[in-house]
Amino acid sequence: MKKFLFITVTIILVVLAAIFFYRYYFVFGRGTKSGELNFFVQKGYVWKTYEGKLIQTGFKPQSLGGVQSNEFQFSVVSERVAQQLMGASGKLLELHYKEYLGALPWRGYSEFIVDSVISVTDPNTMKKVPF
């Protein structure tokens, strides 16, 4: 009976660990987003995480005569990437991100984790800014 109970508990723990890994650590998607960096901030009560919002503009309005605007909310884990984004508010950015199926409190509030900055462009001069 003890052996059966041990095997059952072990199987349940392995299945729960696999589900947890799939939900929070499996990279569901990778991609790039570009737009104007609206804000970038470090916040949190217990875990200080970096959070940002990218505004993506377009010309397919929901109603006639308007301009569509999409927001891309993201988190950043890397201190190096966070420092690059701290000075880029109001600039046009192209970011590479990983998409997870769930958010973890120590990783940020979003399922989208930006892992690198591809390019930074000054919207006034439309020239790339070194970073």
C-alpha positions in Angstrom: 0.0 0.0 0.0 2.9 2.4 0.8 4.5 1.7 -2.5 1.3 2.4 -4.4 0.7 5.7 -2.5 4.3 6.8 -3.1 4.0 6.1 -6.9 0.6 7.9 -7.1 1.9 11.0 -5.3 5.0 11.0 -7.4 3.0 10.8 -10.6 0.7 13.6 -9.5 3.7 15.8 -8.6 5.4 15.2 -11.9 2.2 16.0 -13.8 1.6 19.2 -11.8 5.2 20.3 -12.4 4.9 19.6 -16.1 1.7 21.7 -16.3 3.3 24.5 -14.3 6.4 24.5 -16.6 4.2 24.5 -19.7 2.0 27.3 -18.5 4.7 29.7 -17.2 8.1 28.7 -18.8 7.2 27.4 -22.2 7.8 30.0 -24.9 4.5 30.1 -26.8 5.6 32.7 -29.4 8.4 35.0 -30.4 8.1 38.1 -32.5 8.7 41.8 -33.0 6.6 44.9 -32.3 7.3 48.4 -33.3 5.8 51.7 -32.1 6.3 54.7 -29.9 7.3 54.0 -26.3 4.5 55.6 -24.2 6.0 54.8 -20.8 8.5 52.6 -19.1 8.5 52.2 -15.3 9.9 49.9 -12.5 7.1 49.0 -10.1 5.9 46.4 -7.6 5.4 45.8 -3.9 7.5 42.7 -3.4 9.2 42.1 -6.8 10.2 45.3 -8.6 9.6 44.6 -12.2 10.0 46.7 -15.3 6.7 47.4 -17.2 6.2 49.4 -20.4 3.6 50.3 -23.0 4.2 50.7 -26.8 1.7 52.6 -28.9 1.3 51.1 -32.3 -0.5 53.4 -34.8 -2.2 52.4 -38.0 -4.6 53.5 -40.6 -7.4 51.0 -40.3 -9.9 52.8 -38.1 -12.9 51.1 -36.4 -15.1 54.0 -37.5 -14.8 56.3 -40.5 -12.4 59.2 -40.3 -10.4 57.8 -37.3 -6.9 56.4 -36.8 -6.5 53.0 -35.1 -4.2 52.9 -32.1 -3.1 49.6 -30.5 -1.3 49.3 -27.2 1.4 46.6 -26.5 2.0 46.2 -22.8 5.1 44.3 -21.9 7.5 43.4 -19.1 11.3 43.4 -19.1 13.5 41.0 -17.1 16.9 42.0 -18.3 18.6 44.9 -16.5 20.5 45.8 -19.7 17.4 46.0 -21.8 15.6 48.0 -19.1 18.4 50.6 -19.1 18.2 50.9 -22.9 14.4 51.6 -22.6 14.6 54.0 -19.7 16.0 56.7 -21.9 13.9 56.0 -25.0 10.5 57.4 -24.0 8.8 59.1 -26.9 11.0 57.4 -29.5 10.0 54.9 -32.1 11.2 51.4 -31.1 11.4 48.0 -32.6 11.4 45.3 -29.8 11.8 41.6 -29.8 9.7 39.7 -27.4 8.8 36.2 -26.1 5.2 35.3 -25.3 4.3 33.0 -22.4 0.9 31.5 -21.5 0.9 33.0 -18.0 2.6 35.8 -16.0 4.7 35.2 -12.9 5.0 38.0 -10.3 8.8 38.0 -10.3 8.9 38.2 -14.1 6.3 41.0 -14.5 2.6 41.7 -15.0 2.5 40.7 -18.7 2.7 37.5 -20.7 4.9 39.4 -23.2 8.6 39.7 -22.1 10.8 42.0 -24.2 14.3 40.5 -24.4 16.0 42.9 -26.8 15.8 46.2 -28.5 16.3 45.9 -32.2 16.3 49.6 -33.1 15.5 53.1 -31.7 14.5 55.9 -34.0 14.0 59.6 -33.2 10.6 60.6 -34.5 11.6 64.2 -35.2 14.6 63.4 -37.4 13.6 59.8 -38.4 17.2 58.8 -37.8 18.3 55.8 -35.9 19.6 56.5 -32.4 22.6 54.5 -31.2 21.8 52.6 -28.0 
